[in-house]
């Protein structure tokens, strides 16, 4: 190989190295706490895997908190820049003693992503079948727990059954509890649901989200002080989510499954395709189509909290107090599906 060509290659390699270094230097590192790991958050994983976040200049470290309360604690303590959790978390914090109030700045899911399952397969299901049965719910005061209670009450399931919903099983132990025989019914979301179903241990009865309708279920929020200092970072993340929402709306289940596969190494491609299809065919939009938090959806979420006894009616938080639409609206204008 001619010496001058070798020198050109060396120079090119050096230039590429400098370019990559410059790009890495330009990346803003952010730590994002997700409440759990689930395909319910497909647009978020797509925002990272498809490179939308990187194109915005973000290097995202994703931390799984295994609980909305833990996600909120990570934000309050500064161990996470912002978090993805149910709207109840920032609302509880807002009504608490922290002087640094939280703000929701982007939506992700439009309703509950859990499914009611049973141990037996029914040809025809009636809600009265739950009366007197044990139901595995979720942590008290959490979005899944509140939405389940709301659905049970509105389908006239008897009061003792509703009061007896099992709420003291830790998130990592829920599958094991079900497999060991705890509960006649339960609520599960993906990927846990597919694992139980594949093992012949659970049969889907209905989508909780379908029963509830639009009620904002998971949102991105941060402390007000963080947003004041890092508004451009919040905007970049909202942009990435808007692009991901538009991409997910048009992508096939297989394309989505391939993109989210790195986040679910224990599932095959076919498993992920089935999961994505389940959410798409739930009978109601599970994933939000806009980064802007829906006013009616947030109001419905707070109504469910009031009915569940975790939020006094006079402690409802006004939309403009808990939500900033500046980042989401700008993201929609520039990056949303046309």
C-alpha positions as CSV (number, residue, x, y, z in Angstrom):
1,X,0.0,0.0,0.0
2,X,1.5,3.4,-1.0
3,X,2.9,5.4,2.0
4,X,0.8,8.5,1.1
5,X,-2.4,6.4,1.2
6,X,-1.5,5.1,4.6
7,X,-1.0,8.6,5.8
8,X,-4.4,9.6,4.4
9,X,-6.0,6.7,6.2
10,X,-4.3,7.7,9.4
11,X,-5.4,11.3,9.0
12,X,-8.9,10.2,8.3
13,X,-9.0,7.9,11.3
14,X,-7.7,10.7,13.5
15,X,-10.3,13.0,12.2
16,X,-13.0,10.4,12.9
17,X,-11.7,10.0,16.4
18,X,-11.8,13.7,17.0
19,X,-15.4,13.8,15.6
20,X,-16.6,11.0,17.9
21,X,-14.9,12.7,20.8
22,X,-16.6,16.0,20.0
23,X,-19.9,14.3,19.7
24,X,-19.5,12.5,23.0
25,X,-18.4,15.8,24.6
26,X,-21.5,17.5,23.3
27,X,-23.8,14.8,24.8
28,X,-25.7,15.8,27.9
29,X,-25.8,12.9,30.4
30,X,-29.1,12.5,32.2
31,X,-30.3,9.9,34.6
32,X,-34.0,8.8,34.1
33,X,-35.8,6.6,36.7
34,X,-38.5,4.4,35.3
35,X,-41.0,2.9,37.8
36,X,-40.7,-0.6,36.4
37,X,-39.4,-2.3,33.2
38,X,-42.3,-3.0,30.9
39,X,-43.3,-2.8,27.2
40,X,-46.0,-0.5,28.4
41,X,-43.3,2.2,28.0
42,X,-42.5,1.3,24.4
43,X,-42.2,4.9,23.1
44,X,-39.6,5.7,25.8
45,X,-37.4,2.7,24.8
46,X,-37.9,3.6,21.1
47,X,-36.7,7.1,21.9
48,X,-33.4,5.7,23.2
49,X,-32.9,2.7,20.9
50,X,-33.9,4.5,17.7
51,X,-31.3,7.2,18.5
52,X,-33.9,10.0,18.8
53,X,-32.5,11.0,22.2
54,X,-28.9,10.8,21.0
55,X,-29.7,13.0,18.0
56,X,-31.1,15.5,20.5
57,X,-27.7,15.4,22.3
58,X,-28.8,13.2,25.2
59,X,-26.9,10.3,26.8
60,X,-29.6,8.6,28.8
61,X,-28.9,6.4,31.8
62,X,-32.1,4.4,32.6
63,X,-32.6,3.2,36.2
64,X,-35.5,0.9,37.1
65,X,-36.8,2.0,40.5
66,X,-39.3,-0.9,41.1
67,X,-42.0,1.4,42.5
68,X,-43.4,4.9,41.9
69,X,-42.5,5.9,45.5
70,X,-38.9,4.9,44.8
71,X,-38.8,6.8,41.5
72,X,-40.1,9.9,43.3
73,X,-37.5,9.5,46.0
74,X,-34.7,9.3,43.4
75,X,-35.9,12.6,41.9
76,X,-36.3,14.3,45.3
77,X,-32.8,13.2,46.4
78,X,-31.2,14.3,43.1
79,X,-30.2,10.7,42.3
80,X,-32.3,11.0,39.1
81,X,-32.8,14.0,37.0
82,X,-36.4,13.1,36.1
83,X,-38.7,10.1,36.4
84,X,-41.4,8.2,34.6
85,X,-44.2,7.2,37.0
86,X,-47.9,7.6,37.6
87,X,-49.2,11.1,38.0
88,X,-50.1,10.3,41.6
89,X,-46.3,10.5,42.5
90,X,-45.8,14.1,41.6
91,X,-49.3,14.9,43.0
92,X,-48.3,13.3,46.4
93,X,-45.0,15.2,46.4
94,X,-46.8,18.5,45.4
95,X,-49.1,18.1,48.4
96,X,-46.2,17.1,50.7
97,X,-43.7,19.2,52.6
98,X,-41.0,19.5,49.9
99,X,-40.6,23.2,49.0
100,X,-39.2,22.2,45.6
101,X,-42.5,21.2,43.9
102,X,-42.6,18.8,40.9
103,X,-43.8,19.6,37.4
104,X,-45.0,17.1,34.8
105,X,-43.5,18.0,31.4
106,X,-44.4,15.2,29.1
107,X,-47.0,12.4,28.7
108,X,-46.2,8.8,27.8
109,X,-49.2,6.5,28.3
110,X,-52.9,7.3,27.9
111,X,-54.4,4.8,30.3
112,X,-53.8,1.7,32.5
113,X,-51.5,-0.9,30.9
114,X,-52.5,-3.8,33.3
115,X,-54.8,-6.7,32.5
116,X,-57.0,-8.6,34.8
117,X,-56.2,-12.3,34.7
118,X,-57.7,-15.4,36.2
119,X,-56.4,-18.9,37.0
120,X,-59.3,-20.4,35.1
121,X,-60.4,-19.8,31.5
122,X,-63.9,-18.5,31.2
123,X,-66.2,-18.9,28.1
124,X,-68.1,-15.9,29.4
125,X,-66.9,-13.6,32.2
126,X,-69.1,-11.7,34.6
127,X,-67.7,-9.3,37.2
128,X,-69.8,-11.0,39.9
129,X,-67.4,-14.0,39.5
130,X,-64.9,-11.9,41.5
131,X,-67.2,-11.7,44.6
132,X,-65.6,-13.5,47.5
133,X,-62.4,-14.2,45.6
134,X,-58.8,-13.1,46.4
135,X,-57.3,-10.6,43.9
136,X,-53.6,-9.7,43.7
137,X,-53.6,-5.9,43.3
138,X,-50.7,-3.5,43.7
139,X,-49.0,-1.3,46.3
140,X,-51.6,0.9,48.2
141,X,-51.9,4.4,46.7
142,X,-50.2,3.4,43.4
143,X,-51.8,4.0,40.0
144,X,-52.4,0.3,39.3
145,X,-53.9,-0.3,42.7
146,X,-56.2,2.8,42.4
147,X,-57.3,2.0,38.9
148,X,-58.1,-1.6,39.8
149,X,-60.2,-0.5,42.8
150,X,-62.0,2.1,40.6
151,X,-62.9,-0.6,38.0
152,X,-64.1,-3.1,40.7
153,X,-66.3,-0.6,42.4
154,X,-67.8,0.6,39.1
155,X,-68.6,-3.0,38.2
156,X,-70.4,-3.5,41.5
157,X,-67.9,-6.0,42.9
158,X,-68.9,-6.5,46.6
159,X,-67.2,-4.3,49.2
160,X,-65.5,-7.1,51.2
161,X,-63.8,-8.3,48.0
162,X,-62.6,-4.8,47.1
163,X,-61.4,-4.3,50.7
164,X,-59.6,-7.6,50.6
165,X,-57.5,-6.9,47.5
166,X,-54.0,-8.1,48.2
167,X,-51.7,-5.0,48.2
168,X,-48.6,-6.0,50.3
169,X,-46.7,-8.1,47.7
170,X,-43.5,-6.4,46.5
171,X,-43.2,-5.8,42.8
172,X,-40.4,-8.4,42.2
173,X,-42.3,-11.0,44.2
174,X,-45.7,-10.7,42.4
175,X,-45.1,-13.4,39.8
176,X,-43.7,-15.9,42.4
177,X,-46.7,-15.2,44.6
178,X,-49.1,-16.0,41.8
179,X,-47.2,-19.1,40.8
180,X,-47.3,-20.3,44.4
181,X,-51.1,-20.2,44.4
182,X,-51.8,-16.7,45.9
183,X,-54.9,-15.2,44.5
184,X,-57.8,-16.3,42.3
185,X,-57.5,-13.2,40.1
186,X,-54.8,-10.6,39.7
187,X,-53.6,-7.7,37.6
188,X,-50.4,-8.0,35.6
189,X,-48.7,-6.1,32.8
190,X,-46.1,-7.0,30.3
191,X,-43.7,-8.7,30.1
192,X,-44.8,-10.6,33.3
193,X,-48.2,-11.3,31.8
194,X,-46.9,-13.1,28.7
195,X,-44.6,-15.2,30.9
196,X,-47.4,-16.4,33.1
197,X,-49.7,-16.9,30.1
198,X,-47.1,-18.9,28.2
199,X,-46.6,-21.1,31.3
200,X,-50.4,-21.8,31.3
201,X,-50.8,-20.1,34.7
202,X,-52.9,-17.1,33.7
203,X,-55.8,-16.3,31.4
204,X,-56.5,-12.7,30.3
205,X,-60.0,-11.5,31.3
206,X,-59.9,-7.9,30.2
207,X,-57.8,-4.7,29.9
208,X,-58.1,-2.4,32.9
209,X,-57.3,0.5,30.6
210,X,-60.2,-0.4,28.4
211,X,-62.5,-0.4,31.4
212,X,-61.2,3.0,32.7
213,X,-60.8,4.9,29.4
214,X,-58.6,7.9,29.0
215,X,-56.8,8.6,32.3
216,X,-53.1,9.7,32.1
217,X,-51.2,6.8,33.6
218,X,-47.5,7.5,33.3
219,X,-45.8,10.9,32.9
220,X,-42.3,12.4,33.0
221,X,-41.8,14.8,35.9
222,X,-38.9,16.6,37.5
223,X,-38.4,19.1,40.3
224,X,-39.2,22.7,39.4
225,X,-35.6,23.7,40.3
226,X,-34.2,21.1,37.9
227,X,-36.4,22.3,35.0
228,X,-35.4,25.9,35.7
229,X,-31.7,25.0,35.3
230,X,-32.2,22.4,32.6
231,X,-35.0,23.5,30.4
232,X,-33.1,22.8,27.2
233,X,-32.5,19.2,28.4
234,X,-36.2,18.7,29.2
235,X,-37.0,20.1,25.7
236,X,-34.6,17.7,24.1
237,X,-36.3,14.7,25.9
238,X,-39.8,15.9,25.0
239,X,-38.6,16.1,21.3
240,X,-37.2,12.6,21.5
241,X,-40.5,11.3,22.9
242,X,-42.6,13.1,20.3
243,X,-40.5,11.5,17.5
244,X,-40.8,8.1,19.2
245,X,-44.6,8.5,19.5
246,X,-44.8,9.3,15.8
247,X,-42.6,6.4,14.9
248,X,-44.5,3.9,17.1
249,X,-47.8,5.0,15.5
250,X,-46.6,3.9,12.0
251,X,-44.3,1.0,12.8
252,X,-45.3,-2.7,12.6
253,X,-45.3,-4.9,15.8
254,X,-42.2,-6.6,14.4
255,X,-40.3,-3.3,13.9
256,X,-41.2,-2.2,17.4
257,X,-40.3,-5.6,18.9
258,X,-36.9,-5.4,17.2
259,X,-36.2,-2.0,18.6
260,X,-37.2,-2.8,22.2
261,X,-35.6,-6.2,22.3
262,X,-32.4,-5.0,24.1
263,X,-34.5,-4.0,27.1
264,X,-36.1,-7.5,27.4
265,X,-33.3,-10.0,26.9
266,X,-35.3,-12.8,28.4
267,X,-38.0,-12.7,25.7
268,X,-37.9,-13.9,22.1
269,X,-38.7,-11.7,19.2
270,X,-42.0,-13.5,18.8
271,X,-42.8,-12.9,22.4
272,X,-42.2,-9.2,22.1
273,X,-44.3,-9.1,18.9
274,X,-47.2,-10.7,20.8
275,X,-46.8,-8.2,23.6
276,X,-46.8,-5.2,21.3
277,X,-49.9,-6.6,19.5
278,X,-51.7,-7.1,22.8
279,X,-51.2,-3.5,23.7
280,X,-52.3,-2.3,20.3
281,X,-55.4,-4.5,20.4
282,X,-56.4,-3.7,24.0
283,X,-59.6,-1.9,22.8
284,X,-58.3,1.6,23.8
285,X,-55.2,3.6,23.0
286,X,-52.7,2.6,25.6
287,X,-49.8,4.8,24.4
288,X,-50.4,8.5,24.4
289,X,-50.2,10.0,20.9
290,X,-49.0,13.4,22.1
291,X,-46.4,14.5,24.6
292,X,-49.0,17.1,25.9
293,X,-50.6,15.8,29.1
294,X,-54.4,15.6,28.5
295,X,-56.4,17.8,30.8
296,X,-59.3,15.5,31.0
297,X,-57.0,12.5,31.5
298,X,-55.2,14.1,34.4
299,X,-58.6,15.2,35.9
300,X,-59.8,11.6,35.6
301,X,-56.7,10.3,37.3
302,X,-57.3,12.6,40.2
303,X,-60.9,11.6,40.4
304,X,-59.8,8.0,40.7
305,X,-57.4,9.0,43.5
306,X,-60.2,10.8,45.4
307,X,-62.5,7.8,45.0
308,X,-59.7,5.5,46.2
309,X,-59.3,7.6,49.3
310,X,-55.7,8.6,48.7
311,X,-56.3,12.2,47.7
312,X,-58.7,14.5,49.6
313,X,-61.1,16.2,47.2
314,X,-59.8,19.6,48.4
315,X,-56.2,18.5,47.6
316,X,-56.7,18.1,43.9
317,X,-54.0,19.9,42.1
318,X,-54.9,22.3,39.3
319,X,-53.5,21.3,35.8
320,X,-51.5,24.5,35.5
321,X,-49.9,24.0,38.9
322,X,-48.6,20.5,38.3
323,X,-48.1,20.5,34.5
324,X,-46.0,22.6,32.2
325,X,-46.9,22.3,28.6
326,X,-44.1,24.5,27.2
327,X,-41.8,21.6,26.3
328,X,-44.5,19.2,25.1
329,X,-46.2,21.7,22.9
330,X,-43.0,22.8,21.2
331,X,-42.1,19.1,20.7
332,X,-45.5,18.5,19.1
333,X,-45.1,21.4,16.7
334,X,-41.8,20.3,15.5
335,X,-41.6,16.5,15.7
336,X,-45.1,15.0,16.0
337,X,-46.6,12.8,13.4
338,X,-47.8,14.9,10.4
